[in-house]
Amino acid sequence: MPEDWDPERYKERAKEWRDRAASLPEGRERDACVTVAEGYERLVELIRARQPSCRSPISG
């Protein structure tokens, strides 16, 4: 995984997919959107886990 991936980018994508899912009736398309959102959320976790644990108070 590249070191320069920005987890915030994928966090926003997860939100967009969750919003899309919320706009749909229950069914396969909604379930697929939720699955994509969950994948992006997992990606955020993986990226953050690989980042150095020492962060300045300014950066987060």
Buried (B, 14 or more C-beta within 10 A) or exposed (E): EEEEBEBEEBBEBBEBBBEBBEEBEEEEEBEBBBEBBEBBBEBBEEBBEEEEEEEEEEEE
